[in-house]
Amino acid sequence: MARSKRKSRAALDPRPPADLARVVGSIALLQTDLEGVLALVFDDLVNLPYGARGYLFDALHNRARVDLIQRLMEGAGLDARQEAALLYALGCFDVCTENRNILLHAHYEEPYEGAHLFFKEGAPGRGGWYFLATTRNLKAVETEMVNLKWYLLSLWKSLSVRNPLPRRPPPPHRLSSLRLPEDHPAWKLPPEASAWLSQLLAQRRAFRPTL
């Protein structure tokens, strides 16, 4: 694949493109909506004290929160179909939250071959990874979150008044599937960026804080 010309970071407008900023902002706000609607659903199913509810939805990271909600469901008196519907919703919520976290904790690099290039730092000692996402990819994430929001609201109503269960939305896609292999040209920094990074690393190695 032909490598596109990459400008110096200093020459780039530090603001992301308007279409990217809009959809990323929408995804961030939708995640807050999803957490609020999920709290509504489980407030009706499980009578949690206020402090426990705050811990569940505000303090726990996503994987621990989903696992705990699944355990709380066991005593909620649900039939098999209701439990399956909620488990499906939780699985979708898990993916949407992962997508939001990847996107909002990634470094936006630059436009690249008709898409947006991001770098996501990994856990300490595990490096990071690049991914390419088009505006269409990100709008699909946004739409999947909207679909899940309406599904959770419909599910809440269904469980409250024993209406028929709503139709499930399609499962969301994972942004991590857009990860670039390490031999992709986007991994290669342009010469001016490589020189800047080498200088920065040398400065950091020379710095020794005094305690």
For each residue, the residues with C-beta under 8 A, 3 or more apart:
1: 113 185
2:
3: 6 185 188
4: 112 113
5:
6: 3 110 112 190 193
7: 11 12 110
8: 11 12 190 192 193
9: 12 110 193 196
10:
11: 7 8
12: 7 8 9 110
13:
14:
15: 21
16: 20 21 24 108 116
17: 20 21 111 116
18: 21 22
19: 22 23 135
20: 16 17 23 24 108 116 135 138
21: 15 16 17 18 24 25
22: 18 19 25 26
23: 19 20 26 27 135 138 139 141 142
24: 16 20 21 27 28 103 104 138
25: 21 22 28 29
26: 22 23 29 30 142
27: 23 24 30 31 99 100 103 104 138 141 142 145
28: 24 25 31 32 100 104
29: 25 26 32 33
30: 26 27 33 34 96 100 142 145 146 149
31: 27 28 34 35 96 97 100 145
32: 28 29 35 36
33: 29 30 36 37 149
34: 30 31 37 38 93 96 97 145 148 149 152
35: 31 32 38 39 57
36: 32 33 39 40
37: 33 34 40 41 149 152 153 156
38: 34 35 41 42 57 69 89 93 152
39: 35 36 42 43 53 57
40: 36 37 43 44 152 156
41: 37 38 44 45 86 89 152 155 156 159
42: 38 39 45 46 48 56 69 72
43: 39 40 46 48 53
44: 40 41 156 159 160
45: 41 42 72 73 76 78 159
46: 42 43 72 73 75 76
47:
48: 42 43 52 53 56 72
49: 52 53
50: 53 54
51: 54 55
52: 48 49 55 56
53: 39 43 48 49 50 56 57
54: 50 51 57 58 59
55: 51 52 58 59 60
56: 42 48 52 53 59 60 65 68 69
57: 35 38 39 53 54 60 65
58: 54 55
59: 54 55 56
60: 55 56 57 64 65 68
61: 64 65
62: 65 66 94 97 98 101
63: 66 67 94
64: 60 61 67 68
65: 56 57 60 61 62 68 69
66: 62 63 69 70 90 93 94
67: 63 64 70 71
68: 56 60 64 65 71 72
69: 38 42 56 65 66 72 73 90
70: 66 67 73 74 87 90
71: 67 68 74
72: 42 45 46 48 68 69 75 76
73: 45 46 69 70 76 78 83 86 87
74: 70 71
75: 46 72
76: 45 46 72 73
77:
78: 45 73 82 83 86 159
79: 82 83
80: 83 84
81: 84 85 165
82: 78 79 85 86 159 165
83: 73 78 79 80 86 87
84: 80 81 87 88
85: 81 82 88 89 155 165 166 168
86: 41 73 78 82 83 89 90 155
87: 70 73 83 84 90 91
88: 84 85 91 92 168
89: 38 41 85 86 92 93 148 151 152 155
90: 66 69 70 86 87 93 94
91: 87 88 94 95 171
92: 88 89 95 96 144 148 151 169 171 172
93: 34 38 66 89 90 96 97 148 152
94: 62 63 66 90 91 97 98
95: 91 92 98 99 171 172 173 174
96: 30 31 34 92 93 99 100 141 144 145 148 172
97: 31 34 62 93 94 100 101
98: 62 94 95 101 102 174 175 176
99: 27 95 96 102 103 141 172 174 175
100: 27 28 30 31 96 97 103 104 145
101: 62 97 98 104 105
102: 98 99 105 106 120 131 175 176
103: 24 27 99 100 106 118 138 141 175
104: 24 27 28 100 101
105: 101 102 120 121
106: 102 103 118 119 120 131
107: 118 119 120 121
108: 16 20 116 117 118
109: 112 116 117 118 119 130
110: 6 7 9 12 116 117
111: 17 114 115 116 117
112: 4 6 109 115 116 117 132 186
113: 1 4 132
114: 111 134
115: 111 112 132 133 134 137
116: 16 17 20 108 109 110 111 112 132 133 134 135 138
117: 108 109 110 111 112 130 131 132 186
118: 103 106 107 108 109 130 131 132 133
119: 106 107 109 128 129 130
120: 102 105 106 107 128 129 130 131
121: 105 107 128
122: 126 127 128 129
123: 126
124:
125:
126: 122 123
127: 122
128: 119 120 121 122
129: 119 120 122 179 180
130: 109 117 118 119 120 179 180 184 186 187
131: 102 106 117 118 120 175 176 178 179 180
132: 112 113 115 116 117 118 178 180 186
133: 115 116 118 137 138 175 178
134: 114 115 116 137 138
135: 19 20 23 116 138 139
136: 139 140
137: 115 133 134 140 141 175 178
138: 20 23 24 27 103 116 133 134 135 141 142
139: 23 135 136 142 143
140: 136 137 143 144 173
141: 23 27 96 99 103 137 138 144 145 172 173 175
142: 23 26 27 30 138 139 145 146
143: 139 140 146 147
144: 92 96 140 141 147 148 169 170 172 173
145: 27 30 31 34 96 100 141 142 148 149 172
146: 30 142 143 149 150
147: 143 144 150 151 169 170
148: 34 89 92 93 96 144 145 151 152 169 172
149: 30 33 34 37 145 146 152 153
150: 146 147 153 154 169
151: 89 92 147 148 154 155 166 168 169
152: 34 37 38 40 41 89 93 148 149 155 156
153: 37 149 150 156 157
154: 150 151 157 158 166
155: 41 85 86 89 151 152 158 159 165 166
156: 37 40 41 44 152 153 159 160
157: 153 154 160 161 163
158: 154 155 161 162 163 164 165 166
159: 41 44 45 78 82 155 156 162
160: 44 156 157
161: 157 158
162: 158 159
163: 157 158
164: 158
165: 81 82 85 155 158
166: 85 151 154 155 158
167:
168: 85 88 151
169: 92 144 147 148 150 151
170: 144 147
171: 91 92 95
172: 92 95 96 99 141 144 145 148
173: 95 140 141 144 177
174: 95 98 99 177
175: 98 99 102 103 131 133 137 141 178
176: 98 102 131 179
177: 173 174
178: 131 132 133 137 175
179: 129 130 131 176
180: 129 130 131 132 184 186 187
181: 184
182: 187
183: 187
184: 130 180 181 187
185: 1 3 188
186: 112 117 130 132 180
187: 130 180 182 183 184
188: 3 185
189: 193 194 197
190: 6 8 193 194
191: 194 195
192: 8 195 196
193: 6 8 9 189 190 196 197
194: 189 190 191 197 198
195: 191 192 198 199
196: 9 192 193 199 200
197: 189 193 194 200 201
198: 194 195 201 202
199: 195 196 202 203
200: 196 197 203 204
201: 197 198 204 205
202: 198 199 205 206
203: 199 200 206 207
204: 200 201 207
205: 201 202
206: 202 203
207: 203 204
208:
209:
210:
211:
